[in-house]
Amino acid sequence: MHIPGIREALHKQPFEPFAIRLGDGRSLPVPHPDFVAAHPRRIIVVADDGSWSVVEPIRIVSLDYDSAKGTGGNGPKKRRRGS
């Protein structure tokens, strides 16, 4: 996924929480824009417990809005696919 797509999601008004889904199956929740730092080659995502993950944008397969809200799979998921 390209960094501009992630920045667009971070600056959306009103902000909508989302999860960053990675190619290895992990999902990193983003409850607020302050939990992410985006650099052209790396993204840093901070978890609620203070731990953090450094992710290369090429590893991101989608931004999943419904899983971050805890809907439990009810209804279709809004997903933005990486390019």
N, C-alpha and C positions, 0 to 999 in steps of 0.2 A: 504494500500500500504506500502511496506517496504521502509525504509529510503534509502537503497542503490540504489533503482530505482530513487528516487528523486535526490540523489546526482549525479547519472549518467546523468540525464537530465540537471542538473546545470553545469556540467563540459563538456558537449558536445561541440566539436569544429568543425565548428563555432557554437556559441550558437544560439539556436532557441527558441524564446519566446514561452511560453506556459501558460496555465491556469490550476490551480489546481481545479478540480471539486470535490465538497463535496457531501456526501450522502443526505444532506438536500436541494440540488439544487443550492447552492451558487457556484460561480466560482471566484477564486482569481487569477488575472493576474500576471504573472511573466515576466516583460519585460527585465530583466537583472538579472544575478545570485546574484548581491549584494542586491536584494530585499528579499532574503530568508536566514534564518539561520536555519540549520538543526541540531537537537539534537536527540539522540536515542528515546526519548519519546515525543518530541514536535517539531513542525515546526513553525517558526515565519515568516509571510509574511507581508511586508510593502507595503502599497499602495502609489500611486503617491502623494496623499495629505498628507502623513506623518502618517496616521492612520495605525494600524497594527492589525493582527489577529494571535492568537495562536491556532494551530490546532493539534489534535492528529492524528498520521498517520493512525490509523484504520478508521478514518472518511473520508479519501481520497478514492474516487472510480476510478478516472482516471486522467491522465495528457492529456489535450486537446490542441494540437498545433495550430489548425486552428482558434479556437475562440480567441486566443490571438493575432492573426494577423488581426482580423477584416474582415475575408473573408465573413461573413454573411451567412455561410452555403452553399456556392457554392462548389460543388464537395464533395467527401468523406472526412470525418474527420479522421485525424491520431490521434488515441487515444491509450494510453498505459494503459491497465487495471491493477488495483491493484491485489495483490494476497493474 
